[in-house]
């Protein structure tokens, strides 16, 4: 069975939570196969990524530092995170 992949990106997020993918929730059972965060500022930053299932924040990472000009890959080596209908990624 063929798999259809979707790509979602957000730029210039700042210090407030941003709902990815673009304000909509996942419409069925899906798998997240990659998350990369990049710091394009002139100073180190900290970041967090979490899934909200409607009532709980499930952190993938919290208060992770990213150096100036650096990046952080959260899912690699074939790992996946399963999300279901109604879950939201921040």
N, C-alpha and C positions, 0 to 999 in steps of 0.2 A: 504494500500500500504506500503510495507516495505521500510525502510529508510537505505541507505548505508552511514555510517559515515567514515570519513577519519581523521587521526591524523597527524599533522605536528608539528615538533619540531625543534628548533635551539638552539645550545649551544655556549657559549663563544662569544656572539655577539659583545661586545666592544662598541666603541663610534660611529660607522657608521651605517647607516640604512641598515637593512637586509630584503630582500624581502622574505616573507613567503606566500605561500608554495614553497620553494626551487626554486625561480626564475620564476615560472609560474603563470599565472593569473587564475582566476576562469573561468571555461569553460561553466558554465551555471548559472542559478539562484541558489544560495546556501545560507545557513544560518550558521553563526559562533555561536556556542553554548558555547564556553568557551575560555578564554584567561587568562593565568596565567604567571606572570613575577616573577622571583626569582633572588635574589642578592646573589651570592656565593663569593663575594669579601670580603676583610677585612675592607671596609669602606662603608659609605652610598653612594647611587647613585641616580640619577634622570633618568626617562625614559619617552618615549612617544610612542604611538601606533597610527597609522593612516592608512586610506584606501585612495589610490589614484585612481581616476576614469578616469585617462588619462589626466586630466588637472587641477584637484583640489585635495589638501590634506584635507581629512575630518578627523579631530582628534577625536579619541576615548578618549584619555587622553594625556596631555602634561605637562612636567616638574613635574611628580609625584615622590615624594621621596620614596625610599625603603631602610629601615635600613639594616645594615650588617646582613647577614643571614636571612633576611626577604623575604616575597613574597607579591604579590599584585594580587588579583583576580578581573578581569575587568568585567566579565559577570557572573552573578549568579542568583539564584531564578527563573530559567526557562526563563530568558531574552534571546533574540537572536538579531543578527545584520544581516540584509539581504544584500548580495552582489550580483552583477550581472556580466555577462560575461565582461571581460576586467578589472575589478577592481583588484587592487593589495594591499595586506596587508603588512605594514611595521611596 
